[in-house]
Amino acid sequence: MAFNLINWLLGFFSLDIGIDLGTANTLVNVRGKGITINEPSWVAIDKRTRQPLAIGTEAKEMVGRTPANVIAVRPLRDGVISEFEITQAMLEYFIGKAHEQSLVPVPRPRVIIGIPSGVTEVEKRAVYDAAMSAGAREVGLIEEPVAAALGAGLPVAEIRGSMIVDIGGGTSEVAVMSMGGVVVSRSLRVAGDEMDQDIVQYMRNKYNLLIGERMAEQAKIAIGSAYLLPEEKTMLLRGRNLITGLPEAVEVSSVEIREAISGSVQTIVDTIKDALDEAPPEIIADLMETGICMAGGGSLLQSFDRRMVDELKIRCWLAEDPMSCVARGAGMILENYDALRRLLVGLERGSTRHS
């Protein structure tokens, strides 16, 4: 009884937070305040001491510009932790930054973190341990497509079927849901990062031009597309000529960028087709009415929804503010914890729903 009272008091006074711990960006949703932090998942560290020197936006600015003793890294790869201590430091920074906005000292927070649906027990445990070490008093894990569906406002608790496609930086998540549970899900480690690498490789092969990942990402955002554009665009890409070793700028068109990323886009579309193929016919009938919701930063690729409609023959629509859907969904669980806690993933129970 006393323990429950203490827990209730801690919950009442603490700044509980939902975190979308993404490969590309980390978003923090503070209960009662909404999304207060949206920064790149980058950390600049001293090579010798392994101590963080900058985190988030400041660290991303340093990418490709650091001196020999400093390295800028992304501690998450393909949606999972690859550098445990650095991820812990990054989480500490974001949790601390969220608490800085409070005028009075507050207890350690309850933290809900979004994880890809295809992760192993070891990868789940790594996220849990990193959050606990970073200062959380309690950690809940939720599969990203479920959180994204909540954040996008899909009727996940209803008997009617709904479908979400969440394309992030490291992973693409596909889930068909009904009655508060996942009927079919797919987790694919092909997403925005893979498209950036495609563009880097394309420029290398076609123009002997070595460009950085940031330049590739800029090209993808500015002129990249998944389907024919009403008006094709061009852009200057700057890098180093691999033959002469000298700086060079090459003008590329949106047609070329579309060709560069076509393999990754097709892989994502094929994965969605696989999920639809496995869905029960009654749910397919529901989806033909409700359509497929697209979330995540990768879904902002120009004309992606048109490409999906063309290939899948089902209406596809973009969620409101697609990049923040997972963080908003995690926040909704904190707001209505007792009713929605069943959507959280246990550490002991392995997920068998993914391919």
Secondary structure, 3 states (H helix, E strand, C coil): CHHHHHHHHHHHHCCCEEEEECCCEEEEEECCCEEEEEEECCEEEECCCCCEEEECHHHHHCCCCCCCCEEEECCEECCEECCHHHHHHHHHHHHHHHHHCCCCCCCCCEEEEEECCCCCHHHHHHHHHHHHHCCCCEEEEEEHHHHHHHHCCCCCCCCCCEEEEEECCCCEEEEEEECCEEEEEEEECCCHHHHHHHHHHHHHHHHCEECCHHHHHHHHHHHCECCCCCCCCEEEEEEEECCCCCEEEEEEEHHHHHHHHHHHHHHHHHHHHHHHHHCCHHHHHHHHHHCEEEECHHHHCECHHHHHHHHHCCCEEECCCHHHHHHHHHHHHHHCHHHHHHHCECCCCCCCCCC
